[in-house]
């Protein structure tokens, strides 16, 4: 008999169902530009601690958090060549986790000691790691982001909320005209506030949500299972207000659990500029980051003040760029749900069709994993950024007596 109990999307530590599922995919763990050669740092992903370091030859490595000798934190040591040496007693490990040197110990002892290491790859300005069991799958590639143009990575966002708060928002196009109204008005894009209808459907890659505004072509949000959001940004541009009013960018977000109470988001942008226009924009983008630093320590602090009632969104300095203001607005509503959103108390409506399908897919895949059945093999097609086909799917706005949502496709 099929089990009807609710599945746990929230907890992702070792051995949890959602954690097992996420570990079956490559996950970003750091920005390439933030890890210098010869540097070692501690990181936490899905409630597990690791050591990330870049060898002196430029190759990144991810190993266990602690030295096998006395268990001290390995990242406090130092990099030698392509290896890392523990600060406590000098045990040295290569990039595979094999101990290769133990000062003062008998010859041959080192060959018997090995800590765990994990496959690592660099792509789109991010360092990806495979944290699951067995042979890793191919690293997912996004052809839309490999075209000539600007590729850059926005700031890393560490937020005090569960990663699923952020996943739900990825398929929630209904929030934009309310949550981001200040950004949209400041950017001079009032057309973005027009009334909208939403349609959502399952695809080969995850969920596609169509935003339908009368008299305009549809705009799409693409959610790649299990935790990647692809959007075309028309306001949240890192640069001047003029850039926000006139440029657009294709953006990928990865929402990754740090632990059950915190999440991290990595972003990769593609902007259709080349040559001198690209150079000029990159300069404005850097200047916008510097200007924001002069106004506020972080968007997190601004949003925390909003949540505490010390200020409103409208009170935020007019010089804050649209990229950062968007983050303040999103932080306010997503962290404002609580560390873990109270989903049992929700009353969902028509505008929630995308996030309902997202949850249906997660429930289906976790149930299959739990029961040892085959999982869907997700594909990543090219051309999503420029597609123009609308497929409708209506999803019921409330769960049935067993906590499930029904869905029905409609033709047009």
KOLDRENBA-785635 format. One record per residue (C-alpha): x, y, z; residue number from 1; residue in one letter. Coordinates in Angstrom, 3 decimals. Example, Ala and Ser with C-alpha at 12.3 -4.5 7.8 and 13.67 -1.06 7.14 Angstrom:
<recs>
REC        c1        c2        c3   nr  rest
REC    12.300    -4.500     7.800    1     A
REC    13.670    -1.060     7.140    2     S
</recs>
This chain:
<recs>
REC        c1        c2        c3   nr  rest
REC     0.000     0.000     0.000    1     X
REC     1.315     3.459    -0.901    2     X
REC     2.371     5.665     1.999    3     X
REC     0.374     8.872     2.415    4     X
REC     2.410    10.675     5.060    5     X
REC     3.871    14.051     4.073    6     X
REC     7.430    13.905     2.782    7     X
REC    10.154    15.976     4.411    8     X
REC    11.667    18.452     1.914    9     X
REC    13.242    20.564     4.634   10     X
REC    15.940    18.452     6.273   11     X
REC    18.926    17.642     4.059   12     X
REC    21.612    16.298     6.388   13     X
REC    23.334    12.946     5.790   14     X
REC    20.857    10.077     5.516   15     X
REC    17.764    12.252     5.044   16     X
REC    15.566    11.591     2.017   17     X
REC    15.834    15.128     0.594   18     X
REC    19.545    15.158     1.380   19     X
REC    20.076    11.914    -0.511   20     X
REC    18.214    13.348    -3.488   21     X
REC    20.141    16.633    -3.619   22     X
REC    23.424    14.754    -3.308   23     X
REC    22.632    12.941    -6.561   24     X
REC    23.294    16.227    -8.413   25     X
REC    26.383    18.411    -8.727   26     X
REC    26.016    21.397    -6.380   27     X
REC    27.906    24.715    -6.385   28     X
REC    29.963    25.247    -3.248   29     X
REC    31.988    28.416    -3.976   30     X
REC    32.727    31.090    -6.559   31     X
REC    35.818    30.477    -8.682   32     X
REC    37.130    34.027    -8.236   33     X
REC    36.894    33.821    -4.444   34     X
REC    39.308    30.895    -4.053   35     X
REC    42.908    31.902    -4.679   36     X
REC    45.667    29.419    -5.426   37     X
REC    47.217    28.089    -2.243   38     X
REC    44.111    28.921    -0.184   39     X
REC    42.173    26.496     2.061   40     X
REC    38.764    27.245     3.614   41     X
REC    36.080    25.417     5.600   42     X
REC    32.629    25.139     4.032   43     X
REC    29.318    23.620     5.110   44     X
REC    26.797    22.156     2.669   45     X
REC    23.673    20.205     3.659   46     X
REC    24.763    20.084     7.325   47     X
REC    28.137    18.531     6.434   48     X
REC    31.504    20.210     6.903   49     X
REC    34.230    20.018     4.250   50     X
REC    37.655    21.400     3.398   51     X
REC    37.919    23.256     0.094   52     X
REC    41.338    24.255    -1.178   53     X
REC    43.027    25.263    -4.398   54     X
REC    46.412    23.750    -5.131   55     X
REC    49.313    25.984    -6.063   56     X
REC    48.833    24.774    -9.655   57     X
REC    45.265    26.165    -9.617   58     X
REC    43.337    22.896    -9.266   59     X
REC    40.510    22.965    -6.682   60     X
REC    39.965    20.043    -4.285   61     X
REC    37.310    19.123    -1.745   62     X
REC    38.112    16.771     1.114   63     X
REC    36.869    15.784     4.545   64     X
REC    36.708    18.514     7.180   65     X
REC    39.062    16.932     9.717   66     X
REC    42.513    15.386     9.750   67     X
REC    42.446    11.626    10.328   68     X
REC    45.127    11.887    13.030   69     X
REC    43.594    13.864    15.892   70     X
REC    40.547    15.322    14.210   71     X
REC    41.497    18.970    14.016   72     X
REC    40.084    21.272    11.332   73     X
REC    42.132    20.642     8.213   74     X
REC    41.562    24.072     6.630   75     X
REC    43.659    25.735     9.351   76     X
REC    46.704    24.100     7.778   77     X
REC    48.355    25.179     4.552   78     X
REC    48.622    24.159     0.914   79     X
REC    51.833    22.649    -0.428   80     X
REC    51.842    22.045    -4.161   81     X
REC    48.605    20.180    -4.851   82     X
REC    48.308    18.870    -1.270   83     X
REC    47.226    20.221     2.118   84     X
REC    49.159    19.851     5.365   85     X
REC    47.489    19.702     8.785   86     X
REC    48.564    22.427    11.217   87     X
REC    48.440    20.150    14.273   88     X
REC    51.132    17.532    13.522   89     X
REC    51.923    18.068     9.858   90     X
REC    50.127    15.147     8.250   91     X
REC    49.838    15.867     4.552   92     X
REC    47.041    14.805     2.142   93     X
REC    46.872    14.944    -1.621   94     X
REC    43.776    15.930    -3.606   95     X
REC    42.370    12.395    -3.464   96     X
REC    42.477    12.446     0.335   97     X
REC    45.418    10.047     0.491   98     X
REC    47.840    10.779     3.305   99     X
REC    51.278    11.135     1.703  100     X
REC    53.448    12.281     4.585  101     X
REC    53.502    11.859     8.389  102     X
REC    56.459    13.528    10.090  103     X
REC    57.997    11.308    12.763  104     X
REC    56.017     8.192    11.835  105     X
REC    57.193     4.900    10.371  106     X
REC    57.450     4.575     6.629  107     X
REC    54.379     2.916     5.182  108     X
REC    51.935     4.248     7.815  109     X
REC    50.789     7.112     5.549  110     X
REC    49.696     4.722     2.791  111     X
REC    47.178     3.185     5.229  112     X
REC    45.437     6.503     5.933  113     X
REC    42.976     8.190     3.609  114     X
REC    40.256    10.761     4.192  115     X
REC    37.289    11.202     1.896  116     X
REC    37.544    13.418    -1.161  117     X
REC    34.880    14.557    -3.605  118     X
REC    34.816    15.242    -7.370  119     X
REC    35.111    18.960    -8.184  120     X
REC    34.619    20.908   -11.427  121     X
REC    34.593    24.592   -12.398  122     X
REC    31.828    25.939   -14.630  123     X
REC    30.171    29.332   -15.240  124     X
REC    32.355    30.943   -12.612  125     X
REC    31.375    28.467    -9.876  126     X
REC    33.054    25.509    -8.196  127     X
REC    30.788    22.464    -8.268  128     X
REC    31.131    19.347    -6.134  129     X
REC    29.486    15.942    -6.273  130     X
REC    28.676    14.870    -2.712  131     X
REC    26.709    11.699    -3.454  132     X
REC    27.634     8.042    -3.591  133     X
REC    29.069     6.187    -6.562  134     X
REC    30.142     7.550    -9.909  135     X
REC    28.982    11.147   -10.467  136     X
REC    26.658    11.982   -13.360  137     X
REC    27.869    14.375   -16.072  138     X
REC    27.964    17.982   -14.908  139     X
REC    24.851    19.746   -16.176  140     X
REC    25.643    22.342   -18.828  141     X
REC    23.585    25.347   -19.920  142     X
REC    24.155    26.191   -23.573  143     X
REC    22.262    29.475   -23.249  144     X
REC    25.019    30.689   -20.916  145     X
REC    27.888    29.620   -23.156  146     X
REC    27.076    32.085   -25.958  147     X
REC    29.292    35.115   -26.679  148     X
REC    28.506    37.820   -24.154  149     X
REC    29.227    38.753   -20.555  150     X
REC    29.406    35.958   -17.989  151     X
REC    29.612    37.109   -14.403  152     X
REC    28.561    36.018   -10.937  153     X
REC    26.557    38.151    -8.560  154     X
REC    27.181    38.260    -4.819  155     X
REC    26.814    35.047    -2.842  156     X
REC    23.701    35.203    -0.670  157     X
REC    23.754    33.535     2.761  158     X
REC    20.259    33.770     4.257  159     X
REC    18.900    32.562     7.620  160     X
REC    16.114    30.444     6.135  161     X
REC    15.646    26.951     4.812  162     X
REC    16.530    26.441     1.154  163     X
REC    12.959    25.422     0.311  164     X
REC    11.724    28.914     1.180  165     X
REC    13.826    29.961    -1.772  166     X
REC    12.784    27.104    -4.064  167     X
REC     9.114    27.919    -3.589  168     X
REC     9.828    31.505    -4.613  169     X
REC    11.584    30.328    -7.793  170     X
REC     8.266    29.216    -9.344  171     X
REC     6.230    32.041    -7.795  172     X
REC     5.811    34.684   -10.495  173     X
REC     2.807    36.130    -8.687  174     X
REC     4.890    37.846    -6.021  175     X
REC     6.833    40.126    -8.367  176     X
REC     4.381    43.024    -8.761  177     X
REC     3.957    43.275    -4.985  178     X
REC     7.300    42.275    -3.475  179     X
REC     9.351    44.199    -6.062  180     X
REC     7.145    47.199    -6.738  181     X
REC     9.681    49.646    -5.290  182     X
REC    12.493    48.266    -7.460  183     X
REC    10.292    48.271   -10.539  184     X
REC     9.148    51.869   -10.010  185     X
REC    12.676    53.106    -9.271  186     X
REC    13.976    51.371   -12.401  187     X
REC    11.401    53.208   -14.511  188     X
REC     9.681    49.981   -15.624  189     X
REC     6.015    50.475   -14.632  190     X
REC     5.044    48.084   -17.439  191     X
REC     6.291    45.301   -15.162  192     X
REC     3.423    46.051   -12.739  193     X
REC     0.657    45.187   -15.225  194     X
REC    -1.947    42.582   -14.137  195     X
REC    -0.887    39.062   -15.059  196     X
REC    -2.113    35.505   -15.456  197     X
REC     0.114    32.523   -14.791  198     X
REC     0.284    29.080   -16.353  199     X
REC     2.649    26.325   -15.234  200     X
REC     3.621    22.884   -16.518  201     X
REC     6.060    20.045   -15.943  202     X
REC     8.827    19.817   -18.547  203     X
REC    11.813    17.603   -19.338  204     X
REC    13.918    19.821   -17.073  205     X
REC    11.464    20.715   -14.298  206     X
REC     8.815    23.448   -14.270  207     X
REC     8.011    26.152   -16.792  208     X
REC     5.863    29.052   -15.619  209     X
REC     4.420    31.449   -18.203  210     X
REC     3.637    35.028   -17.205  211     X
REC     0.849    36.311   -19.422  212     X
REC     0.168    40.044   -19.674  213     X
REC    -2.448    41.296   -22.108  214     X
REC    -0.932    42.706   -25.280  215     X
REC     2.570    41.347   -24.587  216     X
REC     4.426    38.152   -25.482  217     X
REC     4.710    35.671   -22.610  218     X
REC     7.632    35.754   -20.203  219     X
REC     8.922    32.488   -18.759  220     X
REC    10.429    31.249   -15.542  221     X
REC    12.312    27.960   -15.874  222     X
REC    12.960    25.788   -12.834  223     X
REC    15.512    23.008   -13.322  224     X
REC    15.087    20.151   -10.883  225     X
REC    16.048    19.894    -8.177  226     X
REC    17.152    23.413    -7.152  227     X
REC    18.045    25.682   -10.107  228     X
REC    16.071    28.708   -11.254  229     X
REC    16.527    30.244   -14.735  230     X
REC    15.011    33.633   -15.474  231     X
REC    15.375    36.552   -17.835  232     X
REC    15.941    39.604   -15.663  233     X
REC    14.468    42.879   -16.879  234     X
REC    14.914    45.021   -13.765  235     X
REC    17.391    43.440   -11.352  236     X
REC    20.501    44.547   -13.205  237     X
REC    23.731    45.109   -11.321  238     X
REC    24.737    48.530   -12.621  239     X
REC    23.191    51.974   -12.910  240     X
REC    19.490    52.792   -12.877  241     X
REC    19.785    53.361   -16.635  242     X
REC    21.135    49.820   -17.012  243     X
REC    18.138    48.497   -15.064  244     X
REC    15.787    50.392   -17.376  245     X
REC    17.420    49.343   -20.652  246     X
REC    19.379    46.085   -20.274  247     X
REC    18.350    42.512   -19.563  248     X
REC    20.192    39.435   -18.379  249     X
REC    19.634    35.692   -18.338  250     X
REC    20.349    34.411   -14.851  251     X
REC    20.769    31.036   -13.185  252     X
REC    20.320    30.644    -9.433  253     X
REC    21.316    27.590    -7.415  254     X
REC    19.620    27.466    -3.975  255     X
REC    21.719    25.191    -1.774  256     X
REC    21.169    24.182     1.871  257     X
REC    23.943    25.129     4.275  258     X
REC    22.038    23.453     7.094  259     X
REC    18.343    23.211     7.881  260     X
REC    18.192    26.820     9.110  261     X
REC    20.415    28.496     6.503  262     X
REC    20.797    28.487     2.738  263     X
REC    23.196    29.892     0.182  264     X
REC    22.405    31.110    -3.321  265     X
REC    24.874    31.234    -6.205  266     X
REC    24.069    33.187    -9.377  267     X
REC    25.504    33.155   -12.881  268     X
REC    24.590    35.904   -15.350  269     X
REC    24.723    36.085   -19.132  270     X
REC    24.301    39.556   -20.638  271     X
REC    24.151    40.055   -24.433  272     X
REC    26.977    42.588   -24.671  273     X
REC    30.360    42.207   -26.354  274     X
REC    33.340    44.396   -27.190  275     X
REC    33.437    47.979   -25.943  276     X
REC    29.816    47.865   -24.753  277     X
REC    30.655    44.879   -22.553  278     X
REC    33.764    46.562   -21.143  279     X
REC    31.833    49.725   -20.310  280     X
REC    29.038    47.811   -18.620  281     X
REC    31.441    45.679   -16.570  282     X
REC    32.999    48.873   -15.273  283     X
REC    29.577    50.252   -14.294  284     X
REC    28.751    46.961   -12.610  285     X
REC    31.892    47.129   -10.476  286     X
REC    31.189    50.756    -9.624  287     X
REC    27.660    49.849    -8.532  288     X
REC    29.054    47.233    -6.140  289     X
REC    31.478    49.746    -4.662  290     X
REC    28.765    52.396    -4.349  291     X
REC    26.484    49.993    -2.486  292     X
REC    29.269    49.111    -0.061  293     X
REC    29.503    52.793     0.794  294     X
REC    25.770    52.933     1.574  295     X
REC    25.236    49.689     3.513  296     X
REC    27.226    46.748     4.801  297     X
REC    24.914    44.232     3.109  298     X
REC    21.420    43.792     1.751  299     X
REC    20.870    41.341     4.634  300     X
REC    21.300    44.130     7.185  301     X
REC    18.904    46.431     5.348  302     X
REC    16.283    43.686     5.116  303     X
REC    16.763    42.772     8.779  304     X
REC    15.982    46.390     9.690  305     X
REC    12.853    46.225     7.530  306     X
REC    11.728    43.030     9.262  307     X
REC    12.392    44.625    12.658  308     X
REC    10.246    47.623    11.740  309     X
REC    13.163    50.067    11.927  310     X
REC    12.601    51.192     8.339  311     X
REC    10.478    50.486     5.281  312     X
REC    11.553    49.462     1.793  313     X
REC    10.666    52.949     0.577  314     X
REC    13.122    54.427     3.090  315     X
REC    16.139    52.694     1.548  316     X
REC    18.704    55.057     0.056  317     X
REC    17.847    55.950    -3.536  318     X
REC    21.454    55.233    -4.533  319     X
REC    21.097    51.517    -3.790  320     X
REC    21.226    49.736    -7.158  321     X
REC    18.364    47.599    -8.413  322     X
REC    20.248    44.340    -7.919  323     X
REC    20.707    44.941    -4.204  324     X
REC    17.233    46.421    -3.712  325     X
REC    15.700    43.304    -5.289  326     X
REC    17.627    41.182    -2.789  327     X
REC    16.361    43.307     0.107  328     X
REC    12.791    42.812    -1.089  329     X
REC    13.191    39.050    -1.584  330     X
REC    14.980    38.589     1.733  331     X
REC    12.210    40.483     3.506  332     X
REC     9.439    38.169     2.310  333     X
REC    11.312    34.853     2.203  334     X
REC    13.144    35.148     5.513  335     X
REC     9.980    36.814     6.783  336     X
REC     8.190    33.455     6.384  337     X
REC    10.299    32.145     9.246  338     X
REC    13.360    29.935     9.210  339     X
REC    11.178    27.138     7.856  340     X
REC     7.997    28.291     6.120  341     X
REC     4.793    27.112     7.905  342     X
REC     3.421    25.233     4.892  343     X
REC     0.766    23.389     6.882  344     X
REC    -0.919    26.737     7.537  345     X
REC    -0.892    27.993     3.933  346     X
REC    -3.952    28.754     1.833  347     X
REC    -2.805    28.516    -1.769  348     X
REC    -4.503    30.162    -4.740  349     X
REC    -4.367    30.416    -8.538  350     X
REC    -1.110    32.377    -8.603  351     X
REC     0.610    29.522    -6.758  352     X
REC     0.335    27.073    -9.699  353     X
REC     4.103    26.990   -10.315  354     X
REC     5.139    26.249    -6.761  355     X
REC     2.389    23.609    -6.464  356     X
REC     3.824    21.740    -9.451  357     X
REC     7.317    22.120    -7.986  358     X
REC     6.174    20.456    -4.773  359     X
REC     4.385    17.721    -6.717  360     X
REC     7.600    16.904    -8.574  361     X
REC     9.636    16.862    -5.382  362     X
REC     7.091    14.620    -3.686  363     X
REC     7.014    12.246    -6.642  364     X
REC    10.810    11.989    -6.921  365     X
REC    11.399    11.589    -3.185  366     X
REC     8.677     8.960    -2.989  367     X
REC    10.355     7.054    -5.841  368     X
REC    13.749     7.324    -4.143  369     X
REC    12.282     6.124    -0.864  370     X
REC    10.661     3.121    -2.533  371     X
REC    13.625     2.254    -4.753  372     X
REC    11.827     3.078    -8.014  373     X
REC    13.459     4.802   -11.030  374     X
REC    13.822     8.572   -10.871  375     X
REC    13.176    10.937   -13.754  376     X
REC    16.276    11.832   -15.768  377     X
REC    16.103    15.595   -16.150  378     X
REC    17.374    17.201   -19.373  379     X
REC    18.624    20.731   -20.015  380     X
REC    17.723    21.936   -23.511  381     X
REC    19.199    24.983   -25.195  382     X
REC    17.051    27.905   -26.266  383     X
REC    14.938    28.233   -23.130  384     X
REC    15.830    31.893   -22.791  385     X
REC    14.287    32.728   -26.162  386     X
REC    11.330    30.327   -26.384  387     X
REC     7.813    31.583   -27.176  388     X
REC     5.467    28.583   -26.784  389     X
REC     2.700    28.632   -24.189  390     X
REC     1.334    25.453   -22.639  391     X
REC    -1.291    25.758   -19.940  392     X
REC    -1.760    23.598   -16.897  393     X
REC    -4.236    24.333   -14.156  394     X
REC    -3.446    23.125   -10.648  395     X
REC    -5.982    23.040    -7.843  396     X
REC    -5.426    25.799    -5.298  397     X
REC    -5.983    23.625    -2.225  398     X
REC    -4.796    20.111    -1.285  399     X
REC    -7.203    17.217    -0.977  400     X
REC    -7.856    15.235     2.203  401     X
REC    -4.519    13.446     1.828  402     X
REC    -2.563    16.660     1.391  403     X
REC    -2.076    16.246    -2.363  404     X
REC    -2.745    18.636    -5.223  405     X
REC    -4.554    17.652    -8.420  406     X
REC    -3.622    18.967   -11.847  407     X
REC    -5.239    19.134   -15.267  408     X
REC    -3.869    20.267   -18.611  409     X
REC    -5.903    22.524   -20.850  410     X
REC    -5.394    23.082   -24.551  411     X
REC    -5.395    26.459   -26.298  412     X
</recs>
